[in-house]
Amino acid sequence: MKALILCGGTGTRLRPMTHTRAKQLLPVANKPIVFYGIESIVRAGVTEIGIVIGETGDEVRSVVGDGSRWNVAVSYIEQDAPSGLAHAVRTSRNFLGDDSFVMYLGDNLIKHEVRELVEQYEKAGLDALIQLKEVEDPRQYGVAELDAEGSLLSLEEKPVEPKSSFALVGVYLFNNKVHAAIDRLQPSARGEYEITDAIQGMLTDGCLIGSNILTDWWLDAGKKDDILEANRVVLDELPDKQDLADDVAVGPSCRISGRVCIESGTKIENSIIRGPVVIGSNCTLQDAYVGPYTAIGNNVELVGSEIEHSIVLDGGSIRDLGERIDESLIGYRAEITRIQTRPAAYRFMIGDDSKVDIV
């Protein structure tokens, strides 16, 4: 069993964060999204992982590395264009060979162990296994139609009139029969080679395809609100304790409550922190409030300001704001400062596709 993790794509819905960065590397609870998938795959006993990369491939290589931190071997497979999930599998044919494999979308967070899916796939002797979840609006997903016994009847990508509310989740298992189905594919209406169509082709060929219904959370981190929700659910599962590095400096007037994790070198003065919260290394918090469901990266300054239910990426600086920051995603090395000079006015330097809400 091998694994194929997809880290291509352009991340248009998360611009400007993803103009030059891979969305799979954006942090949730201070850990890159793709690491959660890798860790689940490793716990399933998979030791060979191929990562499909596109235009942000250099950054993915730099952050993920050769796999040695997880004691696995990581190979990188360059996809010449983001032409669909099935195209990514076709591009990876040399790496996959004739082995069965797990395919995992690198920008997905799934509250389900890959190990359990591998066990179901192998025990039933399946040709493919898909994971499904009921959603309110399945029109944005691949949709599976099941019979009364739960057997798969058909699949359709982004149907106008869905035959069910079961959407395909971002993890799949296949044997080598999938390659023949992919070889027969034609581009869809949106110009991509759809893995949904390939699975339908396998079904038509008489392949044995199983399904697993996910009852816990699944998050496709494609938009700002998705990232914040992913951050919330992961922080909600922090251990019920406070975990402060030995050299964290906490002043006498500080109050820290709830589930809080603070990394090495951070200094906190005259501040209130209410978990669940994670704070990275070498941060400075002074006269600040950090509320629940906040993740603060490394080397961040938070001075005279309040924040909650937000993510601040590495190197950010927030100083002297009168109003609380809420439900915000603040980029690498971004600066937000209140200036006391006159005339009083808002002053912005905002990149392409940015969004600012002023109340």
Secondary structure, 3 states (H helix, E strand, C coil): CEEEEEECCCCHHHCCCCCCCCHHHCEECCEEHHHHHHHHHHHCCCCEEEEEECCCHHHHHHHHCCCHHHCCEEEEEECCCCCCHHHHHHHCHHHHCCCCEEEEECCEEECCCHHHHHHHHHHHCCCEEEEEEECCCHHHCEEEEECCCCCEEEEEECCCCCCCCEEEEEEEEECCHHHHHHHCCCCCCCCCCCHHHHHHHHHHCCCCEEEEECCCCEEECCCHHHHHHHHHHHHCCCCCCEEECCCCEECCCCEEECCEEECCCCEEECCEEECCEEECCCCEEECCEECCCEEECCCCEEECCEEECCEECCCCEEECCCCCEECCEECCCCEEECCCCCCCCCCCCCCCCCCCCCC
